Amino acid sequence: MHEELRISADYTAAMPPTDARGGLCASCRFRRDVTSGRGSTFLLCERSRTDPRFPKYPPLPVTRCAGYEPTTATTDSKREQ
C-alpha cells in the first residue's frame, strides 16, 4: 500500500479547484493521458517513474498530492510536440 501523500496547508491554499474527473491530476504538469486499445482514457502520473510513493494510475479524483505542480503554458507546449 502507498502511504497517503500530504502537503502543507500553505501549499493547499495555493492549489486551483479540482476537476470532477481527475481532481488535481487534471491540471498537473506530471499528468499524461493514456488511451487503451478499447478507447478508455486513464491519467498516468509521470512522477511514478522516479518516485515509488506515487501510483502509476492514481485512483481518481485526487484531492491531495505532495507532488502536484500546476501545468504552465511552457509545459503544455512541450507536451504537444
N, CA, C and O atoms as a CHARMM CRD file, in Angstrom:
* protein
*
  324
    1    1 MET  N      0.84100  -1.18600   0.00000 PROA 1      0.00000
    2    1 MET  CA     0.00000   0.00000   0.00000 PROA 1      0.00000
    3    1 MET  C      0.88100   1.24300   0.00000 PROA 1      0.00000
    4    1 MET  O      1.95700   1.26300   0.59600 PROA 1      0.00000
    5    2 HSD  N      0.41400   2.24300  -0.66000 PROA 2      0.00000
    6    2 HSD  CA     1.12000   3.51100  -0.66300 PROA 2      0.00000
    7    2 HSD  C      0.63100   4.34300   0.51500 PROA 2      0.00000
    8    2 HSD  O     -0.56500   4.40100   0.80200 PROA 2      0.00000
    9    3 GLU  N      1.58100   4.98400   1.19100 PROA 3      0.00000
   10    3 GLU  CA     1.17500   5.85600   2.27700 PROA 3      0.00000
   11    3 GLU  C      0.48900   7.08300   1.68000 PROA 3      0.00000
   12    3 GLU  O      0.78200   7.47500   0.55100 PROA 3      0.00000
   13    4 GLU  N     -0.42000   7.68300   2.43800 PROA 4      0.00000
   14    4 GLU  CA    -1.12700   8.85000   1.94400 PROA 4      0.00000
   15    4 GLU  C     -0.15300  10.00900   1.80500 PROA 4      0.00000
   16    4 GLU  O      0.61400  10.29600   2.72500 PROA 4      0.00000
   17    5 LEU  N     -0.18300  10.66300   0.67200 PROA 5      0.00000
   18    5 LEU  CA     0.68800  11.80300   0.42900 PROA 5      0.00000
   19    5 LEU  C      0.00800  13.05700   0.94300 PROA 5      0.00000
   20    5 LEU  O     -1.14400  13.32800   0.60400 PROA 5      0.00000
   21    6 ARG  N      0.70900  13.81600   1.75200 PROA 6      0.00000
   22    6 ARG  CA     0.13700  15.02800   2.33500 PROA 6      0.00000
   23    6 ARG  C      0.98500  16.23800   1.97200 PROA 6      0.00000
   24    6 ARG  O      2.17700  16.12400   1.68600 PROA 6      0.00000
   25    7 ILE  N      0.34500  17.38800   1.99100 PROA 7      0.00000
   26    7 ILE  CA     1.03800  18.63300   1.69700 PROA 7      0.00000
   27    7 ILE  C      0.70600  19.64400   2.78000 PROA 7      0.00000
   28    7 ILE  O     -0.25500  19.47500   3.53100 PROA 7      0.00000
   29    8 SER  N      1.50400  20.68600   2.85000 PROA 8      0.00000
   30    8 SER  CA     1.28100  21.68600   3.89200 PROA 8      0.00000
   31    8 SER  C      0.02400  22.49700   3.59800 PROA 8      0.00000
   32    8 SER  O     -0.42300  22.57500   2.45400 PROA 8      0.00000
   33    9 ALA  N     -0.53800  23.09500   4.63600 PROA 9      0.00000
   34    9 ALA  CA    -1.74600  23.90700   4.48200 PROA 9      0.00000
   35    9 ALA  C     -1.48700  25.10100   3.56200 PROA 9      0.00000
   36    9 ALA  O     -2.36800  25.48100   2.79000 PROA 9      0.00000
   37   10 ASP  N     -0.29800  25.69600   3.62900 PROA 10     0.00000
   38   10 ASP  CA     0.02800  26.83500   2.77000 PROA 10     0.00000
   39   10 ASP  C     -0.02100  26.43200   1.30100 PROA 10     0.00000
   40   10 ASP  O     -0.53200  27.18200   0.47000 PROA 10     0.00000
   41   11 TYR  N      0.50100  25.26400   0.97800 PROA 11     0.00000
   42   11 TYR  CA     0.51400  24.79900  -0.40600 PROA 11     0.00000
   43   11 TYR  C     -0.90100  24.45500  -0.85900 PROA 11     0.00000
   44   11 TYR  O     -1.26300  24.70600  -2.00900 PROA 11     0.00000
   45   12 THR  N     -1.70200  23.88300   0.03700 PROA 12     0.00000
   46   12 THR  CA    -3.08000  23.54500  -0.29700 PROA 12     0.00000
   47   12 THR  C     -3.86200  24.79300  -0.68200 PROA 12     0.00000
   48   12 THR  O     -4.65800  24.75700  -1.62000 PROA 12     0.00000
   49   13 ALA  N     -3.64700  25.88500   0.02300 PROA 13     0.00000
   50   13 ALA  CA    -4.37800  27.11800  -0.25500 PROA 13     0.00000
   51   13 ALA  C     -4.07400  27.65700  -1.64700 PROA 13     0.00000
   52   13 ALA  O     -4.91400  28.33600  -2.23700 PROA 13     0.00000
   53   14 ALA  N     -2.88600  27.36900  -2.18600 PROA 14     0.00000
   54   14 ALA  CA    -2.49300  27.87700  -3.48300 PROA 14     0.00000
   55   14 ALA  C     -2.98100  27.01000  -4.63600 PROA 14     0.00000
   56   14 ALA  O     -2.84500  27.39700  -5.79700 PROA 14     0.00000
   57   15 MET  N     -3.54500  25.84900  -4.33900 PROA 15     0.00000
   58   15 MET  CA    -3.97100  24.92600  -5.39000 PROA 15     0.00000
   59   15 MET  C     -5.26100  25.40000  -6.04500 PROA 15     0.00000
   60   15 MET  O     -6.11900  25.98300  -5.38300 PROA 15     0.00000
   61   16 PRO  N     -5.40100  25.15000  -7.35000 PROA 16     0.00000
   62   16 PRO  CA    -6.63400  25.52100  -8.03700 PROA 16     0.00000
   63   16 PRO  C     -7.76000  24.56800  -7.64400 PROA 16     0.00000
   64   16 PRO  O     -7.50500  23.51200  -7.06600 PROA 16     0.00000
   65   17 PRO  N     -8.99900  24.93300  -7.95300 PROA 17     0.00000
   66   17 PRO  CA   -10.09000  24.00000  -7.67900 PROA 17     0.00000
   67   17 PRO  C     -9.86100  22.70400  -8.45200 PROA 17     0.00000
   68   17 PRO  O     -9.27400  22.71700  -9.53400 PROA 17     0.00000
   69   18 THR  N    -10.32400  21.59500  -7.89900 PROA 18     0.00000
   70   18 THR  CA   -10.11900  20.30900  -8.56200 PROA 18     0.00000
   71   18 THR  C    -11.15300  20.08500  -9.65000 PROA 18     0.00000
   72   18 THR  O    -12.26500  20.60800  -9.57500 PROA 18     0.00000
   73   19 ASP  N    -10.79200  19.31800 -10.64700 PROA 19     0.00000
   74   19 ASP  CA   -11.67300  18.92600 -11.73700 PROA 19     0.00000
   75   19 ASP  C    -12.45400  17.70000 -11.27200 PROA 19     0.00000
   76   19 ASP  O    -11.89000  16.83900 -10.59600 PROA 19     0.00000
   77   20 ALA  N    -13.72500  17.60100 -11.61500 PROA 20     0.00000
   78   20 ALA  CA   -14.55800  16.49200 -11.15300 PROA 20     0.00000
   79   20 ALA  C    -14.01100  15.14000 -11.59300 PROA 20     0.00000
   80   20 ALA  O    -14.13400  14.16600 -10.85000 PROA 20     0.00000
   81   21 ARG  N    -13.41400  15.05100 -12.76900 PROA 21     0.00000
   82   21 ARG  CA   -12.93800  13.77100 -13.28900 PROA 21     0.00000
   83   21 ARG  C    -11.60900  13.35900 -12.67600 PROA 21     0.00000
   84   21 ARG  O    -11.47700  12.23800 -12.18300 PROA 21     0.00000
   85   22 GLY  N    -10.64000  14.23300 -12.69700 PROA 22     0.00000
   86   22 GLY  CA    -9.30400  13.85800 -12.27100 PROA 22     0.00000
   87   22 GLY  C     -8.80600  14.54300 -11.02800 PROA 22     0.00000
   88   22 GLY  O     -7.71200  14.23900 -10.55200 PROA 22     0.00000
   89   23 GLY  N     -9.58000  15.45900 -10.49000 PROA 23     0.00000
   90   23 GLY  CA    -9.11200  16.20300  -9.33200 PROA 23     0.00000
   91   23 GLY  C     -7.88800  17.02200  -9.68600 PROA 23     0.00000
   92   23 GLY  O     -7.85600  17.67600 -10.72900 PROA 23     0.00000
   93   24 LEU  N     -6.88800  16.99300  -8.83400 PROA 24     0.00000
   94   24 LEU  CA    -5.66400  17.75300  -9.07700 PROA 24     0.00000
   95   24 LEU  C     -4.93100  17.28300 -10.32500 PROA 24     0.00000
   96   24 LEU  O     -4.27600  18.08000 -10.99700 PROA 24     0.00000
   97   25 CYS  N     -5.03500  16.01200 -10.63600 PROA 25     0.00000
   98   25 CYS  CA    -4.33500  15.46400 -11.80400 PROA 25     0.00000
   99   25 CYS  C     -4.71700  16.19800 -13.08700 PROA 25     0.00000
  100   25 CYS  O     -3.89800  16.31100 -14.00000 PROA 25     0.00000
  101   26 ALA  N     -5.93500  16.69200 -13.16500 PROA 26     0.00000
  102   26 ALA  CA    -6.41100  17.35600 -14.37500 PROA 26     0.00000
  103   26 ALA  C     -5.57400  18.58200 -14.73000 PROA 26     0.00000
  104   26 ALA  O     -5.48600  18.95100 -15.90100 PROA 26     0.00000
  105   27 SER  N     -4.95800  19.21800 -13.72700 PROA 27     0.00000
  106   27 SER  CA    -4.16800  20.41500 -14.00800 PROA 27     0.00000
  107   27 SER  C     -2.69700  20.26000 -13.60300 PROA 27     0.00000
  108   27 SER  O     -1.99000  21.25600 -13.44800 PROA 27     0.00000
  109   28 CYS  N     -2.23700  19.02400 -13.43300 PROA 28     0.00000
  110   28 CYS  CA    -0.85400  18.77000 -13.00700 PROA 28     0.00000
  111   28 CYS  C      0.08200  18.59800 -14.19800 PROA 28     0.00000
  112   28 CYS  O     -0.28900  17.98600 -15.20000 PROA 28     0.00000
  113   29 ARG  N      1.27800  19.13100 -14.09100 PROA 29     0.00000
  114   29 ARG  CA     2.24700  19.02400 -15.18500 PROA 29     0.00000
  115   29 ARG  C      2.78700  17.60400 -15.36400 PROA 29     0.00000
  116   29 ARG  O      3.37300  17.30000 -16.40300 PROA 29     0.00000
  117   30 PHE  N      2.60300  16.73900 -14.38100 PROA 30     0.00000
  118   30 PHE  CA     3.10400  15.36800 -14.45700 PROA 30     0.00000
  119   30 PHE  C      2.05600  14.38000 -14.96300 PROA 30     0.00000
  120   30 PHE  O      2.30300  13.17500 -15.00000 PROA 30     0.00000
  121   31 ARG  N      0.90500  14.88100 -15.34500 PROA 31     0.00000
  122   31 ARG  CA    -0.17800  14.04300 -15.85700 PROA 31     0.00000
  123   31 ARG  C      0.03900  13.73700 -17.33500 PROA 31     0.00000
  124   31 ARG  O      0.49300  14.58400 -18.10400 PROA 31     0.00000
  125   32 ARG  N     -0.29100  12.52600 -17.70500 PROA 32     0.00000
  126   32 ARG  CA    -0.29200  12.16200 -19.12300 PROA 32     0.00000
  127   32 ARG  C     -1.51300  11.30000 -19.38500 PROA 32     0.00000
  128   32 ARG  O     -1.78100  10.36100 -18.63600 PROA 32     0.00000
  129   33 ASP  N     -2.25300  11.60800 -20.43400 PROA 33     0.00000
  130   33 ASP  CA    -3.41700  10.80200 -20.80900 PROA 33     0.00000
  131   33 ASP  C     -2.93500   9.57100 -21.55800 PROA 33     0.00000
  132   33 ASP  O     -2.09900   9.66900 -22.45600 PROA 33     0.00000
  133   34 VAL  N     -3.46400   8.41700 -21.18900 PROA 34     0.00000
  134   34 VAL  CA    -3.14000   7.15900 -21.85500 PROA 34     0.00000
  135   34 VAL  C     -4.47100   6.55000 -22.29500 PROA 34     0.00000
  136   34 VAL  O     -5.38100   6.38500 -21.48300 PROA 34     0.00000
  137   35 THR  N     -4.58000   6.21600 -23.58900 PROA 35     0.00000
  138   35 THR  CA    -5.80100   5.62400 -24.11500 PROA 35     0.00000
  139   35 THR  C     -5.55200   4.15100 -24.41900 PROA 35     0.00000
  140   35 THR  O     -4.59400   3.79400 -25.10400 PROA 35     0.00000
  141   36 SER  N     -6.42600   3.31100 -23.89800 PROA 36     0.00000
  142   36 SER  CA    -6.29800   1.86200 -24.10900 PROA 36     0.00000
  143   36 SER  C     -6.77300   1.49300 -25.51100 PROA 36     0.00000
  144   36 SER  O     -7.35400   2.31500 -26.21900 PROA 36     0.00000
  145   37 GLY  N     -6.52100   0.27000 -25.89500 PROA 37     0.00000
  146   37 GLY  CA    -6.96800  -0.22900 -27.18500 PROA 37     0.00000
  147   37 GLY  C     -8.48400  -0.24100 -27.32600 PROA 37     0.00000
  148   37 GLY  O     -9.01100  -0.25000 -28.43800 PROA 37     0.00000
  149   38 ARG  N     -9.17700  -0.24200 -26.20200 PROA 38     0.00000
  150   38 ARG  CA   -10.64400  -0.23800 -26.21700 PROA 38     0.00000
  151   38 ARG  C    -11.21200   1.17800 -26.14800 PROA 38     0.00000
  152   38 ARG  O    -12.43000   1.35800 -26.13700 PROA 38     0.00000
  153   39 GLY  N    -10.34100   2.17800 -26.10100 PROA 39     0.00000
  154   39 GLY  CA   -10.80200   3.56500 -26.10100 PROA 39     0.00000
  155   39 GLY  C    -10.97100   4.20700 -24.73900 PROA 39     0.00000
  156   39 GLY  O    -11.36700   5.37000 -24.65900 PROA 39     0.00000
  157   40 SER  N    -10.68200   3.48300 -23.66000 PROA 40     0.00000
  158   40 SER  CA   -10.75700   4.08100 -22.32200 PROA 40     0.00000
  159   40 SER  C     -9.53900   4.96600 -22.10700 PROA 40     0.00000
  160   40 SER  O     -8.44100   4.63400 -22.55300 PROA 40     0.00000
  161   41 THR  N     -9.73100   6.09700 -21.42100 PROA 41     0.00000
  162   41 THR  CA    -8.62800   7.00900 -21.14400 PROA 41     0.00000
  163   41 THR  C     -8.31100   6.97500 -19.65500 PROA 41     0.00000
  164   41 THR  O     -9.21000   7.01700 -18.81400 PROA 41     0.00000
  165   42 PHE  N     -7.01700   6.89800 -19.34200 PROA 42     0.00000
  166   42 PHE  CA    -6.53600   6.87200 -17.97000 PROA 42     0.00000
  167   42 PHE  C     -5.53200   7.99600 -17.78000 PROA 42     0.00000
  168   42 PHE  O     -4.86900   8.40900 -18.73200 PROA 42     0.00000
  169   43 LEU  N     -5.41700   8.49600 -16.54400 PROA 43     0.00000
  170   43 LEU  CA    -4.43500   9.52800 -16.23100 PROA 43     0.00000
  171   43 LEU  C     -3.21300   8.86500 -15.60200 PROA 43     0.00000
  172   43 LEU  O     -3.30200   8.27000 -14.52800 PROA 43     0.00000
  173   44 LEU  N     -2.08400   8.97400 -16.27600 PROA 44     0.00000
  174   44 LEU  CA    -0.82200   8.40900 -15.80500 PROA 44     0.00000
  175   44 LEU  C     -0.05200   9.47800 -15.05100 PROA 44     0.00000
  176   44 LEU  O      0.04700  10.61200 -15.51900 PROA 44     0.00000
  177   45 CYS  N      0.49300   9.13600 -13.89100 PROA 45     0.00000
  178   45 CYS  CA     1.33000  10.05200 -13.12200 PROA 45     0.00000
  179   45 CYS  C      2.78900   9.81400 -13.50600 PROA 45     0.00000
  180   45 CYS  O      3.35700   8.77000 -13.18600 PROA 45     0.00000
  181   46 GLU  N      3.38800  10.77700 -14.18800 PROA 46     0.00000
  182   46 GLU  CA     4.78500  10.65100 -14.60900 PROA 46     0.00000
  183   46 GLU  C      5.74400  10.61900 -13.41400 PROA 46     0.00000
  184   46 GLU  O      6.85800  10.10800 -13.53000 PROA 46     0.00000
  185   47 ARG  N      5.32100  11.15700 -12.27500 PROA 47     0.00000
  186   47 ARG  CA     6.17200  11.10900 -11.07200 PROA 47     0.00000
  187   47 ARG  C      6.40500   9.66800 -10.64400 PROA 47     0.00000
  188   47 ARG  O      7.41300   9.38100  -9.99800 PROA 47     0.00000
  189   48 SER  N      5.50600   8.76000 -10.98300 PROA 48     0.00000
  190   48 SER  CA     5.62700   7.35300 -10.57700 PROA 48     0.00000
  191   48 SER  C      6.86000   6.69200 -11.18000 PROA 48     0.00000
  192   48 SER  O      7.32700   5.67700 -10.66300 PROA 48     0.00000
  193   49 ARG  N      7.38900   7.24300 -12.25300 PROA 49     0.00000
  194   49 ARG  CA     8.58400   6.66500 -12.89700 PROA 49     0.00000
  195   49 ARG  C      9.83900   6.81000 -12.04200 PROA 49     0.00000
  196   49 ARG  O     10.74700   5.98200 -12.12000 PROA 49     0.00000
  197   50 THR  N      9.89200   7.86900 -11.22100 PROA 50     0.00000
  198   50 THR  CA    11.09400   8.13500 -10.43100 PROA 50     0.00000
  199   50 THR  C     10.87200   8.08900  -8.91900 PROA 50     0.00000
  200   50 THR  O     11.83300   8.08500  -8.15000 PROA 50     0.00000
  201   51 ASP  N      9.60600   8.05400  -8.49200 PROA 51     0.00000
  202   51 ASP  CA     9.31400   8.07800  -7.06400 PROA 51     0.00000
  203   51 ASP  C      8.22700   7.04500  -6.75700 PROA 51     0.00000
  204   51 ASP  O      7.08100   7.21500  -7.17600 PROA 51     0.00000
  205   52 PRO  N      8.57300   5.97800  -6.03200 PROA 52     0.00000
  206   52 PRO  CA     7.60700   4.90700  -5.77000 PROA 52     0.00000
  207   52 PRO  C      6.43000   5.31700  -4.87700 PROA 52     0.00000
  208   52 PRO  O      5.46900   4.55600  -4.75600 PROA 52     0.00000
  209   53 ARG  N      6.47700   6.48400  -4.25500 PROA 53     0.00000
  210   53 ARG  CA     5.34900   6.94800  -3.44000 PROA 53     0.00000
  211   53 ARG  C      4.12800   7.28300  -4.28700 PROA 53     0.00000
  212   53 ARG  O      3.00800   7.31800  -3.77800 PROA 53     0.00000
  213   54 PHE  N      4.34000   7.53000  -5.58100 PROA 54     0.00000
  214   54 PHE  CA     3.24400   7.93100  -6.45100 PROA 54     0.00000
  215   54 PHE  C      2.76900   6.75000  -7.28500 PROA 54     0.00000
  216   54 PHE  O      3.56600   6.12000  -7.98000 PROA 54     0.00000
  217   55 PRO  N      1.45700   6.44000  -7.21900 PROA 55     0.00000
  218   55 PRO  CA     0.93700   5.33700  -8.03400 PROA 55     0.00000
  219   55 PRO  C      0.93400   5.71100  -9.50900 PROA 55     0.00000
  220   55 PRO  O      0.70300   6.86600  -9.86800 PROA 55     0.00000
  221   56 LYS  N      1.18900   4.73100 -10.35200 PROA 56     0.00000
  222   56 LYS  CA     1.23200   4.97000 -11.79600 PROA 56     0.00000
  223   56 LYS  C     -0.11300   5.50700 -12.29200 PROA 56     0.00000
  224   56 LYS  O     -0.16200   6.48300 -13.04000 PROA 56     0.00000
  225   57 TYR  N     -1.18600   4.87000 -11.87600 PROA 57     0.00000
  226   57 TYR  CA    -2.54000   5.30400 -12.22400 PROA 57     0.00000
  227   57 TYR  C     -3.29100   5.54600 -10.91400 PROA 57     0.00000
  228   57 TYR  O     -3.91400   4.62400 -10.38700 PROA 57     0.00000
  229   58 PRO  N     -3.24300   6.76700 -10.38000 PROA 58     0.00000
  230   58 PRO  CA    -3.87400   7.03000  -9.07800 PROA 58     0.00000
  231   58 PRO  C     -5.39100   6.92100  -9.15400 PROA 58     0.00000
  232   58 PRO  O     -5.98900   7.24300 -10.18000 PROA 58     0.00000
  233   59 PRO  N     -6.02100   6.46100  -8.05300 PROA 59     0.00000
  234   59 PRO  CA    -7.47900   6.43800  -8.02100 PROA 59     0.00000
  235   59 PRO  C     -8.00400   7.87600  -8.08000 PROA 59     0.00000
  236   59 PRO  O     -7.53300   8.75000  -7.35200 PROA 59     0.00000
  237   60 LEU  N     -8.96700   8.10300  -8.94100 PROA 60     0.00000
  238   60 LEU  CA    -9.47900   9.45900  -9.15500 PROA 60     0.00000
  239   60 LEU  C    -10.80800   9.65200  -8.45000 PROA 60     0.00000
  240   60 LEU  O    -11.56100   8.69300  -8.28200 PROA 60     0.00000
  241   61 PRO  N    -11.10600  10.86400  -8.03800 PROA 61     0.00000
  242   61 PRO  CA   -10.32300  12.08100  -8.19700 PROA 61     0.00000
  243   61 PRO  C     -9.27400  12.23100  -7.09700 PROA 61     0.00000
  244   61 PRO  O     -9.51300  11.85000  -5.95200 PROA 61     0.00000
  245   62 VAL  N     -8.12900  12.77900  -7.44100 PROA 62     0.00000
  246   62 VAL  CA    -7.06600  13.06100  -6.48000 PROA 62     0.00000
  247   62 VAL  C     -7.34200  14.44900  -5.90400 PROA 62     0.00000
  248   62 VAL  O     -7.43100  15.42700  -6.64600 PROA 62     0.00000
  249   63 THR  N     -7.47700  14.53000  -4.58600 PROA 63     0.00000
  250   63 THR  CA    -7.76700  15.82000  -3.94900 PROA 63     0.00000
  251   63 THR  C     -6.58400  16.36500  -3.15700 PROA 63     0.00000
  252   63 THR  O     -6.56600  17.54200  -2.79900 PROA 63     0.00000
  253   64 ARG  N     -5.59200  15.51100  -2.88000 PROA 64     0.00000
  254   64 ARG  CA    -4.37500  15.93700  -2.18300 PROA 64     0.00000
  255   64 ARG  C     -3.20000  15.18500  -2.77200 PROA 64     0.00000
  256   64 ARG  O     -3.27600  13.97200  -2.96900 PROA 64     0.00000
  257   65 CYS  N     -2.10500  15.89600  -3.05900 PROA 65     0.00000
  258   65 CYS  CA    -0.92700  15.23900  -3.61100 PROA 65     0.00000
  259   65 CYS  C      0.31800  16.06900  -3.32700 PROA 65     0.00000
  260   65 CYS  O      0.36700  17.25600  -3.64900 PROA 65     0.00000
  261   66 ALA  N      1.32400  15.44200  -2.72500 PROA 66     0.00000
  262   66 ALA  CA     2.57600  16.13600  -2.40500 PROA 66     0.00000
  263   66 ALA  C      3.36900  16.47200  -3.65900 PROA 66     0.00000
  264   66 ALA  O      4.22200  17.35800  -3.62300 PROA 66     0.00000
  265   67 GLY  N      3.11300  15.79400  -4.75200 PROA 67     0.00000
  266   67 GLY  CA     3.87400  16.02200  -5.98000 PROA 67     0.00000
  267   67 GLY  C      3.20700  16.94100  -6.97800 PROA 67     0.00000
  268   67 GLY  O      3.73500  17.16000  -8.06800 PROA 67     0.00000
  269   68 TYR  N      2.05300  17.48200  -6.62300 PROA 68     0.00000
  270   68 TYR  CA     1.30500  18.33200  -7.54600 PROA 68     0.00000
  271   68 TYR  C      2.08700  19.58800  -7.92800 PROA 68     0.00000
  272   68 TYR  O      2.59300  20.30800  -7.06700 PROA 68     0.00000
  273   69 GLU  N      2.17400  19.83100  -9.21500 PROA 69     0.00000
  274   69 GLU  CA     2.70800  21.09000  -9.75200 PROA 69     0.00000
  275   69 GLU  C      1.78600  21.49200 -10.88700 PROA 69     0.00000
  276   69 GLU  O      1.54500  20.70000 -11.79700 PROA 69     0.00000
  277   70 PRO  N      1.26100  22.72100 -10.84700 PROA 70     0.00000
  278   70 PRO  CA     0.31800  23.13400 -11.88600 PROA 70     0.00000
  279   70 PRO  C      0.96500  23.18100 -13.26700 PROA 70     0.00000
  280   70 PRO  O      2.15000  23.48100 -13.40700 PROA 70     0.00000
  281   71 THR  N      0.16600  22.88100 -14.27100 PROA 71     0.00000
  282   71 THR  CA     0.61600  22.96700 -15.65000 PROA 71     0.00000
  283   71 THR  C      0.79500  24.43100 -16.02000 PROA 71     0.00000
  284   71 THR  O      0.01100  25.28700 -15.61000 PROA 71     0.00000
  285   72 THR  N      1.83300  24.71000 -16.80000 PROA 72     0.00000
  286   72 THR  CA     2.05100  26.07000 -17.29000 PROA 72     0.00000
  287   72 THR  C      1.99500  26.05100 -18.80300 PROA 72     0.00000
  288   72 THR  O      1.98400  24.97900 -19.40700 PROA 72     0.00000
  289   73 ALA  N      1.96000  27.20900 -19.42200 PROA 73     0.00000
  290   73 ALA  CA     1.94000  27.29300 -20.88700 PROA 73     0.00000
  291   73 ALA  C      3.18000  26.63200 -21.47400 PROA 73     0.00000
  292   73 ALA  O      3.10400  26.02700 -22.54300 PROA 73     0.00000
  293   74 THR  N      4.32600  26.73600 -20.79400 PROA 74     0.00000
  294   74 THR  CA     5.57200  26.13700 -21.28300 PROA 74     0.00000
  295   74 THR  C      5.47700  24.61800 -21.28900 PROA 74     0.00000
  296   74 THR  O      5.86900  23.98700 -22.27000 PROA 74     0.00000
  297   75 THR  N      4.96600  24.01300 -20.21700 PROA 75     0.00000
  298   75 THR  CA     4.87500  22.56300 -20.17800 PROA 75     0.00000
  299   75 THR  C      3.79900  22.05900 -21.13200 PROA 75     0.00000
  300   75 THR  O      3.92600  20.96100 -21.67300 PROA 75     0.00000
  301   76 ASP  N      2.73500  22.84300 -21.35000 PROA 76     0.00000
  302   76 ASP  CA     1.69800  22.46600 -22.31100 PROA 76     0.00000
  303   76 ASP  C      2.26700  22.37700 -23.71600 PROA 76     0.00000
  304   76 ASP  O      1.95800  21.43100 -24.44000 PROA 76     0.00000
  305   77 SER  N      3.09400  23.33900 -24.12200 PROA 77     0.00000
  306   77 SER  CA     3.64000  23.34200 -25.46800 PROA 77     0.00000
  307   77 SER  C      4.63200  22.19800 -25.66800 PROA 77     0.00000
  308   77 SER  O      4.72500  21.64800 -26.76500 PROA 77     0.00000
  309   78 LYS  N      5.37100  21.83500 -24.62200 PROA 78     0.00000
  310   78 LYS  CA     6.31500  20.71600 -24.71400 PROA 78     0.00000
  311   78 LYS  C      5.54700  19.40000 -24.87600 PROA 78     0.00000
  312   78 LYS  O      5.98800  18.50900 -25.60200 PROA 78     0.00000
  313   79 ARG  N      4.39300  19.28100 -24.19700 PROA 79     0.00000
  314   79 ARG  CA     3.59000  18.06000 -24.25500 PROA 79     0.00000
  315   79 ARG  C      3.04300  17.82900 -25.65800 PROA 79     0.00000
  316   79 ARG  O      2.92000  16.68500 -26.09600 PROA 79     0.00000
  317   80 GLU  N      2.71300  18.91000 -26.36800 PROA 80     0.00000
  318   80 GLU  CA     2.11900  18.80500 -27.69900 PROA 80     0.00000
  319   80 GLU  C      3.13500  18.42200 -28.77400 PROA 80     0.00000
  320   80 GLU  O      2.74200  17.97500 -29.85100 PROA 80     0.00000
  321   81 GLN  N      4.41400  18.58300 -28.51200 PROA 81     0.00000
  322   81 GLN  CA     5.44100  18.32100 -29.53500 PROA 81     0.00000
  323   81 GLN  C      5.68700  16.85500 -29.71600 PROA 81     0.00000
  324   81 GLN  O      6.51800  16.46600 -30.53600 PROA 81     0.00000
